[in-house]
Amino acid sequence: MINEMVITQLTKRGIQDQKILDAMSRVPRHLFVPSTVKEFAYEDRPLPIGYEQTISQPYIVAYMTEKLNLNRQKKVLEIGTGSGYQTAILAELSKFVYTIEIIHALSRRAKKTLRSLEYKNIKFKTGDGNLGWKEHGPYDAIIITASPKTLPNTFLSQLSNNGQLIVPIHKNNHQILALYTKTKNEITREELIHVRFVPLITKTV
Ligand code: SAH
């Protein structure tokens, strides 16, 4: 099932990076979803993980990961641990992943799943990701897996030179994946495909 997922949903749709295809073949997605939806774990869609949240569609996980140009030297910040599935893919392809989740129960569950799979290069935090995680920055890559209205500046300030940041951002009642690249003198922004993510929770003060 997992091989079929990789071929039909990823390779055939243009995901080319062999390292990403291998990582997606290795990580058992069914362990990241509730038992009620396990039978759909390798299907071409997001699935509910409780608390009104979802695990992203495999293609979107691969697509976003590909844009981050990861390698084993890179340090990644992820906002929105959710099921921990995307976290596992990042951990397979980078040096270290820092991941923040606002819902305690989800953070706990993801931590348990990822520990059982013996990932040693992930650090978890439960709390509001809107401020990033300054202490361990700057990051070579930042991935936000919930949709903000606008991108808080904190994230770009925690991104390294030559780093990439990918975020599903609101645009005219839709969402679009935006890819930011930071260089010494400027930040460039590229708009990619339309997507649908749950909103990034912003606590009002
Ligand atoms: N990458 C996840 C997708 C989870 S959905 C996966 O593959 O399973 C997005 C997640 O972002 C949800 O779990 C939600 O609770 C979390 N989230 C929303 N607002 C947040 C915030 N301000 N800080 C941290 N996490 C947040």
Residues whose N, C-alpha, C, O or C-beta is under 5 A from the ligand:
A	BS01	SAH	Q53 T54 I55 S56 I79 G80 T81 G82 S83 G84 Y85 Q86 I100 E101 I102 I103 L106 G127 D128 G129 N130 T145 A146 P199 L200 I201
